[in-house]
Amino acid sequence: MALGEAEADLAIINGSVVNVYNGEVEKASVLTKGDRIAYVGSDVGKAIGPSTKVIDAEGKTLIPGLIDGHTHIDGPYSISEIVKYAIVGGTTTIITETSDVGSPLCYQGVIQFLRSAQNQPIKIFITAPPLVTLSPVTEEHATTVPQLRKLLRRKDVLGLGEVYWGDVVNGNQRVLGLIAETLRQGKKVEGHSAGASGKKLQAYASSGVSSCHEPINAEEVRERLKLGLFVLIREGMVRRELEAIAPIKDDDAVTNRMAISTDGVAPEQLINNGYMEFVVQKAINLGFKPVRAIQMATLNVARHFAIDDEIGGIAPGKYADITVIPDLKTIKAEYVISNGRVIAHNGQLLIQPRKHRYPRSMLNTVHLDRDFTADDFAIPAEGRQARVRLIDQVTNLVTREAFINMPVTGGQLKTDAGQDIIKVAAIERVYGTGKRFNGLIRGLGLKKGAMAATDVWDCGDIIVAGADEADMALAVNRIKELGGGIVVSAGGRIAAEMPFRVAGTISTESMETLADKFDRIQRAAAKLGAKSTDFALTLATLPSPAIPFLRICSSGLFNLKTNRFVDLIVE
Amino acid sequence: MALGEAEADLAIINGSVVNVYNGEVEKASVLTKGDRIAYVGSDVGKAIGPSTKVIDAEGKTLIPGLIDGHTHIDGPYSISEIVKYAIVGGTTTIITETSDVGSPLCYQGVIQFLRSAQNQPIKIFITAPPLVTLSPVTEEHATTVPQLRKLLRRKDVLGLGEVYWGDVVNGNQRVLGLIAETLRQGKKVEGHSAGASGKKLQAYASSGVSSCHEPINAEEVRERLKLGLFVLIREGMVRRELEAIAPIKDDDAVTNRMAISTDGVAPEQLINNGYMEFVVQKAINLGFKPVRAIQMATLNVARHFAIDDEIGGIAPGKYADITVIPDLKTIKAEYVISNGRVIAHNGQLLIQPRKHRYPRSMLNTVHLDRDFTADDFAIPAEGRQARVRLIDQVTNLVTREAFINMPVTGGQLKTDAGQDIIKVAAIERVYGTGKRFNGLIRGLGLKKGAMAATDVWDCGDIIVAGADEADMALAVNRIKELGGGIVVSAGGRIAAEMPFRVAGTISTESMETLADKFDRIQRAAAKLGAKSTDFALTLATLPSPAIPFLRICSSGLFNLKTNRFVDLIVE
């Protein structure tokens, strides 16, 4: 076809084409055949024939389809919902972690997610979850080297997902084994070095990790690049760093080796702002050169993952993944082309994402052998007073350890709303082990009621926190009925709820319904007194080893500084 | 170790370290453990202990071990001879084509080469040979998709070797199948687009090739980069383009996506100039910024092949492959460290390359069922005159087609030294097929004698050219006795010879002996009248489809422009 000996399937003519390889913009036509680009240039010859679909892009600009290089789309939305938002905004490739579905269901969850991601109108690649967890139950089922080997042999698996630096530097042998296997197969080990610097960062880099998406300022970016790490800047749900990083915008040696990504986007953000197009637009608004902002969301990502022979630029031989925008500074998709097909036009889907039918095994993952009662959340103690180790919630996400003396009443430790001390429990729900643990937490703000959730990070537990044990039981029992989700209860009634029927972490409802329900959940929690501006996220992160420093799982309290389980009652 | 909790194995202290990631040079110490770098910085703490080997690099500069990203070391020297020259000059990684050993022995030859390259003091990676050939015999044994799949699963196989653009654009189905399989496995397809431009180049790029090492000027470099191809500049045996490319030296967007390589180095060049250190030095002398010249021979190559997580820079986690040089502008290895071991010091080997014992199957590859006589080179013809298609040798390498009328004498076409027309024959020697072809060639210059060789490109033939049929037979018979090699004969005697006992393409002699014998061969050929300044190379390239345009193999004459076999006698 490039030789002019065959007709093009699609011709996008007269536009300005952003060449991410040499950084130039030139007037050219793009011809495609099947799912690939065959020709980019001014001499279309006889390639436009009766069967050629022609898009006149006069006055418009063509950029490669956007790539999100680090995100989490394996929940809370179903695959078809997030793909919709990708399509209309001009994102044609998503590279996602799979820890949300991997944490409860491990290898089988990842396989099921891969099935859901196949045959979609855009490309979805994953990184396999290392499943760094506090929970011995999850650890027992976590990714093994033979499982990882199978996953890495697939073309849609680009490497090992974010391995938190603490576990690597502490020498977790299973995780080091996964890293070694990934390097053996020549694929990427994605890093996560939040807060590491100096020798600790060098020790972490020594393990073979290839990237970090956690730098929060220009200095952290430079320190990581210098060590040979690729850097992805986050602008998404949990953190937004583009503005803090912007001082680096004119340092070409740096921005050449950098990408922008979301690290996960909340439903409400998708609805209000859009997806990767918002991130690229923001970079441009902050003063990044437009072509560089586009490179950071296309070619640079593709090069990092060594998939740049197939995507990331508008050139012959690459997949025909192209987004047509009004001009270089306005990242608003007018046409979106993926695999040579026009999949969206002016915000309208022309091709629907495939709705995935999840198998029964994914729909039945909350295994509790009976209903809970208030008594299940009792914390027995001896004597008249006990010295207690509290989880002390100091930000939406960060906790520390606090020790206080509490009275023992009727052989139990009770919540103390006056001191903002309430109960928190972790209940293993995937494997039916019956394992659970009750602890105490300070600083959540709840004066009454409870919230329970199954969409928690890095293990397969239900986390429930409450000022009232009967409401805690009610929330957990409702979660059991729903087959997973988030439930807020108060005064013996359900105040708000959202089901996550798939794996306990994925909703099958529409993005709009999801955003609405998240909003209701947060408002219900706030009514109970919750201080966190995202109480569902606060609860979900309590079992995560990624965030400092006293955490909880169904096996107990875990101190990340000393890397061990610690007692609730210390004397 | 990076944490300062263990002793370093090797500490290179007080040197200036070239950081290829950010382009800066900083005073730092490098600590290694095992085969890896563990720390780069100023705080060595307690890492230097009684068991640490210390190199004081005060006043010196540390650069990553050099990488040759495109070359041919599968002949004519044995692996241990080329590795010697790599070591003393500071080259710690070689990425080589395997067509020299692959052309005669196909898959088995590649497997044997890989064995010879294992457990050497430096790293050797290969690309698998597509074996683009004119010869139907070689084609029958050429790389299949299942063989390629096996090769590509190996970590030391980085992709598919140079696929000549003509065959791709002409739609050779076997070759297109090999490309598809390589892309499926996420590895690189190395390109070879000499002379292609415009639509033909775009058609070639459409196939999925990732690079080209053939541009001969700045414009060709830019045209390829724009299409998303990685560019390697050659400075070696067959061609030297650095000087012509130099005008591009300050265009950072270009030099970031470019490498320098040798594409093969002759023994005499290795002895007189050295290996990759000569190429980097020449780039610096031509005005490339020294750090950029070093990047083009280290990080840029590693990134192209997606092995930059392990080599290409001095950073924690990378292999400890380091060359210590006097200063940034003087690429002269004082210490060479590979896999954490000091392997050379001031031009002296401290670790010997492993001498490979080639198996019997590699030592017995010239299969001729009988001795040849002058009569075997007769060209029968009818009538009194014939119109003949000549190979017309117009440069050392390039041929074209010429038609002349020749007298038929005694039922034969004879050589005509007056018009510089002599005999040329191709004899299949690997599979014992007995296939052979006699033709006529003009412009070689031989007035008497003959030369025969087995180290020919892209097939498993003996090529013999001569002004005298008896000398042609003598040369071929001597090759049979030697088990492969190059032989010059004249007046019934052997004038010069060099054996290539291994595969008919590899000598087991020392580099110095090889250089000396190549020199003797050339002088003997010149004495016979040979015009080529490298007559052995001229002969070796006659069956190659990589060079225009009338070529020869044991099945006949092949016209590359029409892509078909053509007759010697046309009417």
Interface residues (C-beta under 8 A of the other chain):
Chain A: M1 A2 L3 G4 N19 Y21 N22 G23 E24 R36 I37 A38 Y39 V40 G41 D43 G45 K155 V169 L183 R184 Q185 G186 K188 V189 G198 K199 K200 Q202 A203 A205 S206 S207 G208 V209 S210 R222 L225 K226 L227 G228 D252 A253 V254 N256 R257 R303 A306 I307 D308 D309 E310 G313 A315 P316 G317 K318
Chain B: M1 A2 L3 G4 N19 Y21 N22 G23 E24 R36 I37 A38 Y39 V40 G41 D43 G45 K155 V169 L183 R184 Q185 G186 K188 V189 G198 K199 K200 Q202 A203 A205 S206 S207 G208 V209 S210 R222 L225 K226 L227 G228 D252 A253 V254 N256 R257 R303 A306 I307 D308 D309 E310 G313 A315 P316 G317 K318
